[in-house]
């Protein structure tokens, strides 16, 4: 009788543990993750966008910039477009990853 009671209690404890872990996993997945939007274009400088004081009319980009976050200090790792994009995408210096000699 004691052994059977021990097995029942063990199974109840195991079931309660599984249920509590399922609830924790549900809470962790409900955490809001941030969204990132990188607008990258060839021959586009900060002087071209309205949010940086440029003459072009860019209302949607301006709204994204005012509601979100802008790069105020962005330095390139190479003097060319492709290695710089490669640097942003991978997080590696272009010389290190082979994108720039």
N, C-alpha and C positions, 0 to 999 in steps of 0.2 A: 504494500500500500504506500509506503513512504517513497519508494522508487517511482511509482506511477505519479504521485503528486509532484515529485521533483521534475519529472519530464514535462508535465503539464505547465508548471511554473516556468521552466526553461523556455518552452515554446511560446508562452504568453510574453515573456520578456523579450524574446527574439522578435516576435511580431510587433511589439510596441517600439522596439528600436528601429525596425524597418520603416514603420509609419512615421516616426519622428524624422528619420533621414529623408524620407520623401518630402516632408513638409519643408525641411531646410533647403532641399534642392529646388523646390518651387519658389521659395523666397529669393534664392540666389539668381534664378533666371528672370525674376521680375525686376531686377535692378536695371535702371536705364543706362544704356551704353551711349557714349557720345558719337555724333556724326561728324565726319571730316569731309570737307569739300576743298580740293585743290584745283584752282583754275590755272592751267598751264597752257600757254600758247607761244608759238614762235614770234619773235619780234614784238612782244608785249612787255612794256616797262611800266613802272609805277606811275609815270607821268601820263599814261594813256587812259587810266581809269578815273571816273568821277570821284570815287571815294578817297583818292589820293590827291585831288585837286586838278585832275586832267580836264581837258575840254570836251572829250567824248561823252555822249549821253549814255550812261550805263545804269539805268534805274534798278534793275534786278540785282546786279552785282553790288550796287551801292547799298541796297536793302540788306543783302546777306552780310555785308561788311559792318553795317551798323548794329545788326542783331547778333552778330557773332564775334569772331576774333580775326584780326588782321596781322599780317607780318609787318612789323615796323623796322626790323633789322634782319634782313635775310642776306647772307653772304654766299656767293657761289664758290664751289670747290674747284671749278675749272672755267676757263674763259669761253666755253662753247655750250650750246643748248643741250645736246644729247648727253654728254657726261653729267651735266648738272641735273637733268631729269633722272638719270640713273642714280645719282646720289640721293635724291629725294625719295625715290621708290624703294631703294634697298637699305639706305642708312649707312652705306659704306662710301669711303672716299673713292672717286673714280680711278685714281692711280692704283689703289688697293684691289679694286674689283676688276680691273682690266679695261674699263671703259675709256680711259685716257692714258696715253703712254707715259 
